[in-house]
Amino acid sequence: MENINIIKTSQYLTFKLGDEVFALDVAQVREVLDLTTITKVPRTPDFMRGVINVRGSVVPVVDLRLKFGLSETEGTLDTRIVVMELSLDGEITVIGAIADSVHEVLEIGPDQIEKPPKIGSRWRTEFIKGIGKQDEQFIIILDIERIFSTDELAIVEVTATDMPLPEGATEAEQEETELKQEEAQK
């Protein structure tokens, strides 16, 4: 078995998009939320569904299904938003990603992970850290920071800082967001 550059056992949050099981390093995951109302944002890429309010912060939400060339995610009782942190030019960017369902946190060792195949894959291999195997099931371990280009994330980040909070936000959340927007403009 050919290992990749994963050298220690790590924990991964598993989730589904269509029939495939994907995983993210739990160190990048802030929280998992129920699907909520997403405020649409004009002039953004198709995969950008809008923004949500997460404890006073405006967080952009993307549809990974659209980013991967699948049909748009249909909201169900199992649909979740995975809020994660990405490194963008040395700065942390918080972004939410819609998943059809979220399953569990698994420990996967480096001996259980192989390089993604170069041919015959539905997914772009540069987006994949490796293919894990757990109980006869393959798990696609994503390199989430490579899925979005710096330009795409910059558009999402600028758009999110310009957006007002959704209706129903508390006065304290509004004030906190305004302060963050002022800081971002400096």
Order of alpha helices (4+ residues) and beta strands (2+ residues): beta-beta-beta-beta-beta-alpha-beta-beta-beta-beta-beta-beta-alpha-alpha-alpha
